[in-house]
């Protein structure tokens, strides 16, 4: 695998975004937005469409290769990766039949890193679903560790459906018994960090508060900035020193989530 250059001659921008329905996002103008912003790579979650239901030509017309992993169930889940340059390899799914039927992961290998784009389950519906969410954390961590054991560097991103620290949501005291801020969910993020995957935003902005990525559609939550930080980009420990910037694009409103991103120096 090509090594990251210490000269930092070029910066690659990687964005991650839960679009809450790609067809809805297209109607709202995401293609024009993409043409204007032109990130090198855009990872999408909750596309809510199968590949045959996506107008891929819209994204091709602005220069993007696209890789879509829709759920078996119509109008549910799904992930995708859009890239200005074709990856060396793309893997659809993470090797677990239950999660792969929901289209929860796309993995793209580039010369400089392997990108793992995942949509983590929501644990609100039932105790069983919460247990599945926790199991998914383990499956993703195992996959990332397996990639790193091959000597490759990893970026893992997506909607984790969990706020990690009290500064990552409004009113943490009232939400400690709710999925999205349960101790066992937050402990899984601790475990990922302990395993060598660094939260790029917190690495660069360790004390920044009121920086959220999801807002309920009710009670004017976005206008009042009463949200949660559910979306993350982690970089493996070997990669973190090449991350030049990590940012939250909170003004972009095509979904109940906003895009997040990093700029990464590569050779």
C-alpha positions in Angstrom: 0.0 0.0 0.0 1.2 3.5 -0.9 2.5 5.3 2.1 1.1 8.6 3.3 3.5 11.4 2.4 4.9 13.6 5.1 5.3 16.4 2.5 1.5 16.9 2.6 1.5 17.9 -1.1 -2.2 17.1 -1.6 -5.3 17.1 0.6 -8.1 14.6 0.1 -11.5 15.5 1.5 -13.7 12.7 2.8 -17.3 13.5 3.8 -19.8 11.3 5.6 -23.6 12.0 5.6 -26.8 10.2 6.7 -29.0 11.6 3.9 -32.3 10.0 5.3 -33.3 8.9 1.8 -31.2 9.6 -1.3 -34.2 10.1 -3.6 -35.5 12.8 -1.2 -32.0 14.4 -1.1 -31.8 14.5 -4.9 -35.1 16.3 -5.0 -33.8 18.8 -2.5 -30.7 19.5 -4.6 -27.9 17.3 -3.3 -26.4 16.8 -6.8 -26.0 20.6 -7.3 -24.5 20.8 -3.9 -22.1 18.0 -4.7 -21.0 19.7 -7.9 -20.3 22.9 -6.0 -18.4 21.3 -3.0 -16.7 18.5 -4.9 -15.4 16.4 -2.0 -13.0 13.6 -3.2 -15.1 11.0 -1.5 -18.6 11.1 0.0 -19.9 8.3 2.2 -23.7 8.1 2.5 -25.8 6.3 5.0 -29.6 5.5 5.1 -30.0 5.9 1.4 -33.3 4.1 1.6 -33.0 2.8 -2.0 -31.7 -0.2 -3.9 -29.2 0.4 -6.7 -31.8 0.0 -9.4 -33.8 2.8 -7.8 -31.0 5.3 -7.8 -30.4 7.6 -10.8 -26.6 7.0 -10.9 -26.2 9.1 -14.0 -26.9 12.2 -11.9 -23.8 11.6 -9.9 -21.8 10.4 -12.9 -22.7 13.7 -14.6 -20.7 15.6 -12.0 -17.7 13.2 -12.1 -18.4 10.6 -9.4 -18.1 6.8 -9.5 -20.8 5.4 -7.2 -21.1 2.2 -5.3 -24.5 1.4 -3.8 -25.4 -1.2 -1.2 -29.2 -1.1 -0.7 -31.1 -3.1 1.9 -33.2 -6.1 0.9 -36.2 -4.4 2.5 -37.5 -1.6 0.3 -37.1 1.9 1.5 -34.8 1.0 4.4 -31.2 1.5 5.5 -28.5 1.2 2.9 -25.1 2.8 2.3 -23.1 4.1 -0.6 -19.7 5.6 -1.5 -19.2 8.3 -4.2 -15.7 9.0 -5.3 -13.9 11.2 -7.9 -11.4 8.4 -8.5 -12.3 4.7 -8.7 -11.2 2.6 -5.7 -8.8 -0.3 -6.1 -11.5 -2.6 -4.6 -15.0 -2.3 -3.3 -16.7 -4.7 -0.8 -20.4 -4.7 -0.3 -21.3 -5.8 3.3 -19.2 -6.8 6.3 -19.6 -10.6 6.2 -22.6 -10.9 8.6 -25.8 -12.0 6.8 -28.2 -10.2 9.0 -26.4 -6.8 8.7 -25.6 -7.3 5.1 -29.3 -7.8 4.3 -29.8 -4.2 5.7 -27.0 -2.8 3.5 -25.1 -1.4 6.4 -21.6 -1.3 5.1 -19.6 -0.5 2.0 -15.8 -0.8 2.1 -13.5 0.9 -0.5 -9.8 0.4 -0.7 -7.6 3.2 -2.0 -3.8 3.2 -2.3 -3.5 5.3 0.9 -6.2 3.8 3.1 -9.2 1.5 3.4 -12.5 3.3 3.9 -15.2 1.6 6.0 -18.6 3.3 5.6 -21.2 2.0 8.0 -24.7 2.8 9.2 -25.1 1.6 12.7 -28.5 0.3 13.9 -30.9 2.5 16.0 -31.4 0.8 19.4 -34.7 2.6 20.3 -37.1 0.1 18.9 -36.6 -2.8 21.3 -34.1 -4.4 23.7 -33.4 -7.0 20.9 -32.5 -4.2 18.5 -30.3 -2.6 21.1 -28.4 -5.9 21.4 -28.1 -6.1 17.6 -26.7 -2.5 17.6 -24.0 -3.5 20.2 -23.2 -6.6 18.2 -22.7 -4.5 15.1 -20.1 -2.4 16.9 -18.2 -5.6 17.5 -18.5 -6.8 13.9 -17.2 -3.4 12.6 -14.3 -3.3 15.1 -13.3 -6.9 14.1 -13.4 -6.0 10.4 -11.3 -2.9 11.0 -8.8 -4.8 13.1 -8.5 -7.5 10.4 -7.7 -4.8 7.8 -5.1 -3.2 10.0 -3.4 -6.6 10.5 -2.8 -6.6 6.8 -0.7 -3.5 7.3 -3.3 -1.1 5.9 -4.5 2.1 7.4 -8.2 2.6 8.1 -10.8 5.3 8.1 -14.1 4.3 9.5 -17.1 6.6 9.3 -20.8 6.8 9.5 -23.9 7.4 11.6 -23.1 5.6 14.9 -26.4 6.5 16.4 -24.6 7.2 19.7 -23.4 10.4 21.3 -20.1 9.6 23.0 -19.7 12.3 25.7 -22.0 14.6 27.6 -20.8 17.5 25.4 -22.1 15.6 22.4 -25.8 16.2 23.1 -28.2 18.6 24.6 -29.4 17.7 28.1 -27.4 14.6 28.7 -28.8 14.0 32.2 -32.3 13.5 30.8 -31.1 11.0 28.2 -28.8 8.6 30.1 -31.4 5.9 30.1 -32.3 6.3 26.4 -30.7 4.5 23.5 -28.2 6.8 21.8 -26.6 7.7 25.1 -26.7 4.5 27.2 -23.5 3.6 29.1 -23.1 0.3 27.1 -23.4 2.2 23.8 -20.9 4.8 24.8 -18.5 2.1 26.1 -18.3 0.7 22.6 -17.0 4.0 21.3 -14.4 4.0 24.2 -13.5 0.5 23.1 -13.0 1.6 19.5 -10.7 4.4 20.6 -8.8 2.1 22.9 -8.3 -0.2 20.0 -6.5 2.6 18.0 -9.3 4.4 16.1 -9.3 8.1 16.8 -12.3 10.4 16.7 -10.9 13.0 14.3 -13.2 15.8 15.5 -12.5 15.3 19.2 -8.8 14.9 18.4 -8.6 18.4 16.9 -11.3 20.0 19.0 -11.3 18.2 22.4 -13.5 20.8 24.3 -15.8 22.1 21.5 -19.4 22.0 22.8 -22.7 22.4 21.0 -21.3 20.8 17.8 -24.0 18.4 16.7 -24.8 16.4 13.6 -28.4 15.4 14.1 -31.5 17.4 15.1 -35.1 16.2 15.5 -37.5 17.6 13.0 -39.7 18.6 15.9 -39.7 21.7 18.1 -37.4 23.7 15.8 -34.5 21.7 17.1 -32.0 22.7 14.3 -32.9 26.4 14.6 -32.3 26.2 18.4 -29.3 23.9 18.0 -30.7 21.2 20.3 -29.1 18.2 18.8 -26.8 15.2 19.1 -23.5 14.3 17.6 -24.3 10.9 16.1 -21.9 11.0 13.1 -18.2 10.3 13.3 -15.0 9.8 11.2 -12.4 7.7 12.9 -8.8 7.4 11.7 -6.5 4.6 12.7 -3.7 5.7 15.0 -1.1 5.4 12.2 -3.1 7.8 10.0 -4.2 10.5 12.5 -1.1 12.8 12.1 -2.0 13.3 8.4 -5.5 14.6 9.3 -5.3 18.3 8.6 -8.9 19.2 9.5 -12.1 17.7 10.8 -15.3 19.6 10.5 -19.1 19.6 10.9 -21.2 21.2 8.1 -24.2 22.1 10.3 -25.6 24.7 7.9 -26.3 22.0 5.2 -30.0 21.0 5.5 -31.0 18.2 3.1 -31.6 15.7 6.0 -32.1 15.6 9.7 -28.3 14.9 9.8 -25.6 17.2 8.4 -22.4 16.2 6.6 -19.2 15.9 8.4 -15.7 15.7 6.9 -11.9 15.5 7.2 -9.1 16.8 5.0 -6.3 14.3 4.8 -2.8 14.8 3.5 -1.7 12.2 0.9 1.2 11.7 -1.5 
